Amino acid sequence: MTTKAVYLDNHATTPVDPRVLEAMLPYFSQTFGNAASRSHGFGWEAEQAVERAREQIARLVNAKSKDIVFGSGATEADNLAVKGVVEFYREKGNHVITAVTEHKAVLDTCRALERKGVATVTYLPVDRYGMVDPDAVRRAITDKTVLISIMYANNEVGTINPIAEIGKIAREKSVLFHTDATQGVGRLPVDVEAMHIDLLSMSAHKIYGPKGVGALYVRSKNPRVRLAAIIDGGGHERGMRSGTLNVPGIVGFGKACELCRESMADEGQRVLRLRERLKDLIFTQLDEVYLNGHPVHRLPANLNVSFAYVEGESLLMGLNGSVHPIAASASLPPIAVSSGSACTSATLEPSYVLKALGVGDDLAHTSIRFGIGRFNTDEEIDYVAERVVAEVRRLRELSPLYEMAKEGIDLKSVAWQRE
Ligand SMILES: *Cc1c(COP(=O)(O)O)cnc(C)c1O
């Protein structure tokens, strides 16, 4: 049986692959030069390592290595793409098209530009599976549109957007196309040429690399994309992102990309098999469970499920061992997953992504996101399924609503009495 904690939150972050760590280690204290030092070997060696990583990363998305701009992660890359394009092209227009299910790194950046009065933003809706309609993108384009920013795969429900189609429309209309591909890169094929992508955000820590390093792909030809920098300084990264490069982080990021490129097909199959196993075990043993996101066009490692009549937070705490006395006393290995409610201040807000899919507040509050990764095993999946089924049954036994529903009482017809 599983004796260690089970980590099933791989959309939030992933552990550093031991091969990545090994590649990084010499760059902390042996080959520690500043990649911008041009006057000695310490600098040249660091620069060489950075350029090798740039090539490893570029190859994963079929880009030219000089089009990779390093930064601190996907949040920064999203900021640079959206703010950088809006500022640089302000003579041309000020309209941005994005979608309601984007990561906060894109949404909050758009909101900030709206507040400053420098951009107007169209937030496209999604269908009930979380997908953006390419025709809706086409219809939203005006002669003031300077950027379309649509994510590749969603980090909560795993839905994969028709990026190639959207890219084709953007190219036809001569509008720049940015995609936050943080969840897609390394897991799904990405080709910036075939998909007509002009800007693409990625992050090392979502693909078994270190935290605090990421990149923005910025197309330099057909068309050449221009950006206003958001961090000024020494003019590193072709003037688009100043600051001394995080050499060990970048080396790790490069190695992580190389490993993903080599194993993507096999790993995709493997995590898909684990995901389907988890899904089958849950759906055959429990009633009133609902899949969130697209049944087919979704990340192979993502499972997002609503367990009706069970508060997601209670289920989550039962699984992670933080409050559940039975789990604690039996010293069951804890399970790390995340729920569709974000703990904001004192209130539990249901996820804006699930809301956008039309999932009602009730079901949104009962959702759990399982994110399977490279290091999960069959044994862990079986253990998680067993614990989830047991916890849901236990919590439902405590739920008068579940009792009533089982007795065939239509809950909508019940006249609730206020205390
Ligand atoms: C994790 C994530 C981000 C943020 O990436 P950081 O590197 O942690 O800043 C942005 N977008 C998506 C889709 C993500 O999953």
The ligand as an ORCA input file, in Angstrom:
! r2SCAN-3c Opt
* xyz 0 1
  C       0.761     28.296    -13.428
  C       0.172     29.103    -14.526
  C       0.538     30.436    -14.716
  C       1.509     31.144    -13.791
  O       2.808     30.667    -13.971
  P       3.994     31.109    -12.975
  O       5.214     30.634    -13.669
  O       3.728     30.401    -11.701
  O       3.945     32.581    -12.847
  C      -0.017     31.126    -15.760
  N      -0.906     30.539    -16.590
  C      -1.291     29.249    -16.445
  C      -2.257     28.662    -17.405
  C      -0.762     28.495    -15.406
  O      -1.146     27.236    -15.254
*
